[in-house]
Amino acid sequence: MYTESDIIQCFDAAAWDYLGYKNRGGINAQKGGRYEDSFAIYKLVTLAQAVIETGAVIQLHSQVKAFVDDLIIDLDGIREHYQLKNVRTITWGGGKNSIERDFQCQKQLNEYLSIDCRLFLVVSTQELQQSLQTTMPSGLHNFTEVLYFPYEPNIVRLIQQSPEFRAGLSDLSAFEQPEPDKLEYLATSLLSIWLTCTDPSVRGILEQYRRYHPVYIRIFDRDMEIDPQVNLILTQISDFKFSFAKGVFEWDYFDGLETGHLPYSVDSPDFRRFEARVKQYQPQSFEDLEKLL
């Protein structure tokens, strides 16, 4: 992302050596670094809708050689840098190797490379967020913001604490009204994909997720339809309702008396076989259909 030549030409060789030291320390500190990983998944989830519905090209990078390096997001025409600090107290500093200096250097480097950017310092308490926002050096005001993101090792409580995270997971889920355990599974399994995926694009990460967990993440094609003949047969079954818009065939019989979903997505060969069975046996009642579900 940033080459040795970029750094040396913009600063000097000492700056490149500093980034190498900083990067090694960041990688070692991030092994199992739940705070950084949780924030990355939060950003991935909240950006997914734009990628799926508008085709936005967004890339996520972590721990690259940069002055502000915990998470870097390339959006259309702008680069966002995030530095995360899960600590009780910290200051901007003011000298060499301080947070202030890192933010100034990152802005200078991006300007040198003609990259529009925004920089973010993310902390785990609201009190620290307010303090750092108030004491931010004047030279950072035009391009820097301090954000609060809670530290919560329990993913269930993190989802409960963040309405935006919860809404993003719900939209990304393959289910119309996903239960909390499905949101929890989606978040935790996304984390495993994030830690191993080599594709930096949001879409690439989501596509890899679908290959491993197709029943939990929505399909990318909003216009997906089931066989018209199957649709007609199913809609004529008394007290039976179904939906499939997000990728999983969910059903409800007699206003919740019985509910369920098929264990595969509607764009899979298994679903095509289900459609074929429905057309072959022409179920007239829920009892007939239940044998095929």
Backbone torsions as a table, in degrees:
resi	resn	phi	psi	omega
1	MET	NA	-52.6	173.1
2	TYR	-118.0	124.5	-175.6
3	THR	-90.7	164.4	176.2
4	GLU	-58.6	-39.8	179.0
5	SER	-62.9	-41.7	178.3
6	ASP	-56.9	-47.7	-175.0
7	ILE	-68.1	-45.7	-177.0
8	ILE	-66.3	-40.2	-179.8
9	GLN	-68.9	-35.2	-180.0
10	CYS	-79.9	-34.4	-178.0
11	PHE	-124.5	-100.7	178.0
12	ASP	-165.7	179.8	-178.1
13	ALA	-64.7	-31.6	179.8
14	ALA	-63.0	-34.4	179.0
15	ALA	-66.0	-39.5	177.8
16	TRP	-65.0	-40.5	177.0
17	ASP	-63.3	-39.9	178.9
18	TYR	-62.7	-42.3	179.6
19	LEU	-66.3	-35.6	176.6
20	GLY	-63.4	-43.2	177.6
21	TYR	-65.3	-43.7	-179.3
22	LYS	-64.2	-41.0	-178.9
23	ASN	-66.2	-42.5	178.6
24	ARG	-63.1	-41.6	178.3
25	GLY	-65.2	-39.1	179.7
26	GLY	-66.5	-41.2	179.8
27	ILE	-64.9	-43.8	179.4
28	ASN	-64.2	-40.2	-178.8
29	ALA	-70.6	-26.5	-174.5
30	GLN	-85.8	-9.9	177.9
31	LYS	-59.2	109.2	-175.0
32	GLY	75.4	15.7	-178.4
33	GLY	-73.8	89.1	-171.8
34	ARG	-61.2	-37.0	-176.3
35	TYR	-62.8	-51.1	179.4
36	GLU	-62.1	-42.0	-178.6
37	ASP	-66.6	-41.8	179.2
38	SER	-62.8	-39.8	179.3
39	PHE	-66.8	-39.9	178.3
40	ALA	-61.2	-42.2	178.4
41	ILE	-66.6	-39.2	176.5
42	TYR	-58.2	-46.9	179.8
43	LYS	-67.0	-41.9	178.1
44	LEU	-56.9	-46.7	-177.6
45	VAL	-66.1	-43.4	-176.6
46	THR	-74.0	-16.8	176.9
47	LEU	-94.6	-14.2	-172.4
48	ALA	-62.0	-37.9	-176.6
49	GLN	-60.6	-43.3	179.2
50	ALA	-63.8	-36.8	179.4
51	VAL	-67.1	-45.0	-176.5
52	ILE	-72.6	-42.7	-170.4
53	GLU	-91.6	-27.0	-178.1
54	THR	-116.3	-6.4	-179.3
55	GLY	76.3	16.6	179.0
56	ALA	-57.4	140.7	178.0
57	VAL	-100.3	111.7	-176.3
58	ILE	-131.4	134.3	179.4
59	GLN	-122.3	144.5	178.0
60	LEU	-118.8	131.8	178.3
61	HIS	-130.2	143.5	176.3
62	SER	-130.4	145.6	174.9
63	GLN	52.1	51.3	170.8
64	VAL	-93.7	171.5	178.4
65	LYS	-78.6	96.5	179.4
66	ALA	-153.4	165.7	-178.8
67	PHE	-76.4	-33.3	176.2
68	VAL	-121.7	101.8	-157.0
69	ASP	-131.8	-0.5	-175.8
70	ASP	-63.5	-39.3	175.4
71	LEU	-150.0	130.8	177.0
72	ILE	-124.1	127.3	-177.8
73	ILE	-118.2	120.9	174.5
74	ASP	-96.3	111.4	175.3
75	LEU	-105.4	-175.2	179.7
76	ASP	-65.4	102.9	172.4
77	GLY	84.0	1.5	179.8
78	ILE	-147.9	148.8	178.3
79	ARG	-116.3	130.9	177.8
80	GLU	-109.2	130.6	177.5
81	HIS	-112.1	134.9	179.7
82	TYR	-125.1	129.7	171.2
83	GLN	-114.1	127.0	-175.2
84	LEU	-110.1	135.8	-179.6
85	LYS	-133.7	103.4	177.5
86	ASN	-93.7	73.3	-176.6
87	VAL	-136.5	163.8	179.4
88	ARG	-79.0	-33.7	-178.1
89	THR	-148.1	144.0	177.7
90	ILE	-164.8	155.4	178.2
91	THR	-127.3	167.8	177.7
92	TRP	-69.1	-22.2	-176.3
93	GLY	73.5	-144.5	179.7
94	GLY	171.9	-12.4	-178.9
95	GLY	-105.2	-160.9	179.4
96	LYS	-63.1	139.0	178.3
97	ASN	65.6	17.9	176.7
98	SER	-84.3	166.7	175.7
99	ILE	-61.9	-41.8	178.8
100	GLU	-57.9	-46.4	-178.7
101	ARG	-64.3	-41.8	178.6
102	ASP	-60.6	-42.6	-179.5
103	PHE	-67.8	-40.5	177.6
104	GLN	-63.2	-43.4	-179.3
105	CYS	-67.1	-37.8	179.2
106	GLN	-63.8	-43.4	177.3
107	LYS	-62.5	-43.3	179.8
108	GLN	-62.5	-42.6	179.9
109	LEU	-63.9	-44.5	-179.4
110	ASN	-65.7	-38.0	176.2
111	GLU	-64.5	-39.3	178.2
112	TYR	-60.7	-35.5	-179.2
113	LEU	-95.4	9.5	179.0
114	SER	58.7	43.4	179.0
115	ILE	-110.9	119.9	173.6
116	ASP	-72.1	137.2	-175.1
117	CYS	-148.8	160.5	168.7
118	ARG	-131.1	141.1	-178.1
119	LEU	-116.5	142.2	-176.3
120	PHE	-133.8	132.7	170.1
121	LEU	-104.2	121.5	-175.0
122	VAL	-111.4	126.1	-178.7
123	VAL	-127.3	163.6	-168.3
124	SER	-100.7	5.7	173.7
125	THR	-132.3	145.9	179.4
126	GLN	-68.6	-32.9	179.0
127	GLU	-63.6	-43.4	179.1
128	LEU	-68.4	-37.4	177.6
129	GLN	-60.2	-46.2	179.7
130	GLN	-65.2	-40.9	-179.9
131	SER	-63.8	-45.9	-178.8
132	LEU	-69.6	-33.7	176.6
133	GLN	-65.9	-39.2	-178.9
134	THR	-70.5	-38.6	-175.3
135	THR	-95.6	10.4	-178.9
136	MET	-58.3	130.0	176.9
137	PRO	-57.0	142.5	-175.0
138	SER	-59.4	-29.6	-178.5
139	GLY	-70.3	-10.4	-179.2
140	LEU	-102.3	-11.8	-169.4
141	HIS	-56.0	-37.0	-172.4
142	ASN	-75.0	-13.3	-174.9
143	PHE	-139.9	8.9	-173.7
144	THR	-127.5	145.4	175.9
145	GLU	-141.0	146.0	175.7
146	VAL	-103.3	128.0	-178.0
147	LEU	-116.0	151.4	172.8
148	TYR	-103.8	129.1	172.1
149	PHE	-139.0	121.7	-172.9
150	PRO	-67.7	145.0	170.4
151	TYR	-90.4	119.9	-178.6
152	GLU	-149.0	101.8	-178.6
153	PRO	-64.2	-20.4	177.8
154	ASN	-90.1	112.9	-173.7
155	ILE	-63.7	-29.5	178.9
156	VAL	-64.1	-46.5	-179.8
157	ARG	-68.2	-33.1	177.2
158	LEU	-64.4	-42.0	177.0
159	ILE	-62.8	-39.3	179.4
160	GLN	-66.9	-36.2	-176.2
161	GLN	-77.0	-22.5	-174.3
162	SER	-117.3	99.8	178.2
163	PRO	-59.0	-36.0	-179.4
164	GLU	-67.8	-40.1	177.0
165	PHE	-63.4	-45.6	-179.4
166	ARG	-62.9	-42.7	179.7
167	ALA	-65.8	-40.0	178.8
168	GLY	-64.9	-41.6	177.3
169	LEU	-65.0	-40.5	179.5
170	SER	-62.7	-41.6	178.9
171	ASP	-67.1	-38.0	-178.1
172	LEU	-75.4	-23.9	-179.1
173	SER	-63.1	150.3	177.2
174	ALA	-78.0	-7.2	-177.2
175	PHE	-102.3	146.6	-178.3
176	GLU	-65.8	-45.0	178.8
177	GLN	-131.6	77.7	-173.7
178	PRO	-67.8	137.4	175.4
179	GLU	-71.7	160.0	-179.0
180	PRO	-53.9	-37.6	-178.4
181	ASP	-66.4	-30.0	177.6
182	LYS	-72.4	-36.8	175.9
183	LEU	-66.0	-40.3	178.5
184	GLU	-62.0	-45.8	180.0
185	TYR	-63.7	-41.8	179.3
186	LEU	-59.8	-45.3	-178.5
187	ALA	-66.1	-46.7	-176.4
188	THR	-69.6	-36.6	179.0
189	SER	-75.9	-29.0	171.6
190	LEU	-62.4	-37.1	179.0
191	LEU	-60.0	-43.5	-179.7
192	SER	-64.6	-36.5	177.3
193	ILE	-67.4	-44.3	-179.7
194	TRP	-57.8	-39.8	-176.2
195	LEU	-73.0	-18.4	-175.4
196	THR	-117.6	-16.0	-174.4
197	CYS	-73.4	135.6	178.6
198	THR	-96.5	-9.1	177.3
199	ASP	-85.0	118.7	-176.8
200	PRO	-78.1	-10.5	-176.1
201	SER	-78.3	144.1	177.5
202	VAL	-58.8	-43.5	-179.3
203	ARG	-64.0	-39.7	178.3
204	GLY	-62.5	-40.2	178.1
205	ILE	-64.8	-43.9	-179.7
206	LEU	-67.2	-38.2	178.7
207	GLU	-65.6	-38.8	176.7
208	GLN	-65.0	-38.0	177.2
209	TYR	-60.7	-43.9	-178.4
210	ARG	-63.1	-31.1	179.0
211	ARG	-66.4	-32.0	-177.9
212	TYR	-96.3	-32.6	-174.9
213	HIS	-134.7	60.9	-172.5
214	PRO	-65.2	-21.0	-176.5
215	VAL	-81.4	-14.7	-173.1
216	TYR	-102.2	-16.7	-177.7
217	ILE	-117.6	140.7	-175.0
218	ARG	-63.9	154.8	174.7
219	ILE	-71.7	156.3	-177.5
220	PHE	-86.6	-15.2	-179.5
221	ASP	-97.7	104.0	-179.1
222	ARG	-68.9	-17.5	-176.6
223	ASP	-95.0	13.4	-179.6
224	MET	-60.7	133.2	180.0
225	GLU	-128.5	152.0	174.2
226	ILE	-92.5	169.3	-178.5
227	ASP	-54.5	127.5	-178.3
228	PRO	-56.7	-36.6	179.0
229	GLN	-66.8	-39.5	177.1
230	VAL	-64.5	-43.6	179.6
231	ASN	-58.4	-43.1	-180.0
232	LEU	-64.5	-44.2	-180.0
233	ILE	-61.0	-44.8	-175.5
234	LEU	-70.8	-37.6	-178.4
235	THR	-70.1	-17.8	-179.9
236	GLN	-89.5	-2.9	177.8
237	ILE	-80.9	124.0	-175.5
238	SER	-60.8	133.6	174.4
239	ASP	64.6	18.2	-179.7
240	PHE	-110.5	127.4	177.3
241	LYS	-124.6	150.8	179.5
242	PHE	-150.9	159.3	175.2
243	SER	-146.2	155.9	-178.0
244	PHE	-153.5	10.6	-170.3
245	ALA	-59.9	-30.4	-175.9
246	LYS	-99.4	0.6	171.2
247	GLY	121.9	-13.7	177.4
248	VAL	-120.1	133.9	178.2
249	PHE	-78.0	108.5	178.7
250	GLU	-107.6	144.6	-179.2
251	TRP	-136.0	155.5	-179.4
252	ASP	-141.2	128.4	178.9
253	TYR	-117.7	127.1	175.1
254	PHE	58.2	52.8	175.3
255	ASP	51.9	50.0	173.8
256	GLY	94.5	0.7	177.1
257	LEU	-58.3	-42.8	173.3
258	GLU	-138.9	136.7	178.3
259	THR	-137.7	162.5	177.4
260	GLY	176.9	-176.3	176.5
261	HIS	-151.4	154.0	177.4
262	LEU	-74.6	145.2	-174.6
263	PRO	-83.7	28.4	177.6
264	TYR	-152.8	160.7	-176.1
265	SER	-83.8	161.5	-174.2
266	VAL	-75.0	-9.1	176.9
267	ASP	-102.5	20.0	-178.2
268	SER	-102.8	159.3	174.6
269	PRO	-60.1	-32.5	178.7
270	ASP	-61.5	-38.0	179.3
271	PHE	-70.0	-35.5	176.1
272	ARG	-61.0	-36.9	178.4
273	ARG	-69.9	-35.9	175.6
274	PHE	-61.7	-43.9	178.2
275	GLU	-60.9	-41.4	179.9
276	ALA	-62.8	-39.5	179.3
277	ARG	-67.0	-39.1	178.9
278	VAL	-62.5	-44.0	179.7
279	LYS	-68.2	-32.5	-178.6
280	GLN	-72.1	-43.9	-172.6
281	TYR	-96.7	-14.0	174.9
282	GLN	48.4	59.8	-177.8
283	PRO	-60.7	138.7	-178.9
284	GLN	-105.7	-15.1	-177.9
285	SER	-140.3	168.7	178.4
286	PHE	-64.5	-35.4	178.1
287	GLU	-60.1	-39.0	177.6
288	ASP	-68.6	-43.3	-176.8
289	LEU	-67.9	-35.4	-175.4
290	GLU	-56.4	-29.5	180.0
291	LYS	-69.4	-20.0	-177.1
292	LEU	-99.4	-13.3	-176.4
293	LEU	-77.3	NA	NA
